[in-house]
Amino acid sequence: MIAIIDYGMGNLHSVRSAVERLGYSALVTADERELLDSEGAILPGVGAFGDAMEHLRNAGLDEAVKRYAQSGKPLMGICLGMQLLFSRSEEYGVHEGLNLLPGEVVRFQGSFKVPHMGWNKLSFKQSNPLLQGLEEGHVYFVHSYHVLPERKEDLLATTDYHQEVTAIVGRGNVYGMQFHPEKSGAVGMRLLGNFLNMCVKKQAAT
């Protein structure tokens, strides 16, 4: 069972549909016990960072997500969900994140169009099971803020939008994708499938 964390902000049902299309069972939940019992978890998100953290805290899910990450089972943040994994964001003031990965979320600066919206090509930075069997294809982004990881070794893939932009991160069992894999065609579904396969392998190993 894959838990899709429901804290009131996210494209929950499109993510669940994508997981189910890949042949896995998915549960949209705000229940800590259901989350902790799952083989893998996805933290989606659409909207503002500060609002999302407030929703997580009010639901008691901020600490639940941290406990889940500490369990060693795979956790994936998508779009805003990826940004929430980091230390802080400057979106509409400074807000503390889940701090599962060190780094900050900042607004795009420049004379180019913001938000960054559309299809951009991935550039892989290192090998990882999440990227297994994939070529550097195009995926779909929609965001005005981007992540600056503190540790270069956490950066799995970037894209180019007038600068190098963090696209995929990972450390241990914690992963994030800035784009929407469920809206990114074959490449996105393969990435999501790789993550789900890691969940099953982790469960089998235990």
SULKAGI-V88769 format. One record per residue. N is the residue number from 0. RES is the residue in one letter. PSI is psi in radians with two decimals (999 if undefined). Layout:
n = [N/N]
res = [RES/RES]
psi = [PSI/PSI]
This chain:
n = [0/1/2/3/4/5/6/7/8/9/10/11/12/13/14/15/16/17/18/19/20/21/22/23/24/25/26/27/28/29/30/31/32/33/34/35/36/37/38/39/40/41/42/43/44/45/46/47/48/49/50/51/52/53/54/55/56/57/58/59/60/61/62/63/64/65/66/67/68/69/70/71/72/73/74/75/76/77/78/79/80/81/82/83/84/85/86/87/88/89/90/91/92/93/94/95/96/97/98/99/100/101/102/103/104/105/106/107/108/109/110/111/112/113/114/115/116/117/118/119/120/121/122/123/124/125/126/127/128/129/130/131/132/133/134/135/136/137/138/139/140/141/142/143/144/145/146/147/148/149/150/151/152/153/154/155/156/157/158/159/160/161/162/163/164/165/166/167/168/169/170/171/172/173/174/175/176/177/178/179/180/181/182/183/184/185/186/187/188/189/190/191/192/193/194/195/196/197/198/199/200/201/202/203/204/205]
res = [M/I/A/I/I/D/Y/G/M/G/N/L/H/S/V/R/S/A/V/E/R/L/G/Y/S/A/L/V/T/A/D/E/R/E/L/L/D/S/E/G/A/I/L/P/G/V/G/A/F/G/D/A/M/E/H/L/R/N/A/G/L/D/E/A/V/K/R/Y/A/Q/S/G/K/P/L/M/G/I/C/L/G/M/Q/L/L/F/S/R/S/E/E/Y/G/V/H/E/G/L/N/L/L/P/G/E/V/V/R/F/Q/G/S/F/K/V/P/H/M/G/W/N/K/L/S/F/K/Q/S/N/P/L/L/Q/G/L/E/E/G/H/V/Y/F/V/H/S/Y/H/V/L/P/E/R/K/E/D/L/L/A/T/T/D/Y/H/Q/E/V/T/A/I/V/G/R/G/N/V/Y/G/M/Q/F/H/P/E/K/S/G/A/V/G/M/R/L/L/G/N/F/L/N/M/C/V/K/K/Q/A/A/T]
psi = [2.31/2.16/2.27/2.00/2.12/1.83/0.32/0.06/1.79/2.77/1.17/-0.80/-0.54/-0.62/-0.78/-0.75/-0.70/-0.76/-0.77/-0.59/-0.50/0.01/0.27/2.70/2.41/2.52/2.09/2.10/2.60/0.23/2.17/-0.73/-0.73/-0.67/-0.87/-0.43/-0.18/2.76/-0.41/2.77/2.52/2.26/1.70/-3.12/2.37/2.25/-2.68/2.51/-0.88/-0.74/-0.74/-0.77/-0.63/-0.74/-0.76/-0.80/-0.76/-0.53/-0.05/0.25/-0.27/-0.85/-0.56/-0.73/-0.69/-0.74/-0.68/-0.79/-0.66/-0.34/-0.33/-0.09/2.64/2.36/2.32/2.18/2.41/2.25/-2.05/-0.59/-0.64/-0.77/-0.62/-0.38/-0.32/3.13/-0.77/2.89/2.60/0.26/1.96/0.93/2.99/2.23/2.39/2.42/-2.83/-0.36/0.59/-0.43/2.40/2.36/3.05/2.77/2.17/2.79/2.55/2.39/2.19/3.12/0.14/2.97/2.30/2.29/2.76/1.98/2.14/-2.94/2.20/2.63/2.42/2.61/1.97/2.40/-0.40/2.84/2.58/2.56/-0.49/-0.49/0.08/2.28/0.15/2.55/2.88/1.34/-3.05/2.51/2.93/2.11/2.56/1.76/2.61/-0.25/2.64/2.82/2.40/1.65/2.53/-0.57/2.11/-0.53/-0.22/-0.15/1.97/-0.56/2.61/3.00/3.02/2.11/1.40/0.06/2.96/2.21/2.31/2.20/-0.75/2.36/2.79/2.42/2.13/-2.12/0.09/2.16/2.80/2.55/2.17/-0.53/3.11/1.77/-0.57/-0.20/0.22/0.52/-2.61/-0.66/-0.81/-0.73/-0.59/-0.71/-0.80/-0.71/-0.68/-0.73/-0.81/-0.63/-0.63/-0.64/-0.77/-0.74/-0.69/-0.74/-0.72/-0.64/-0.49/999]
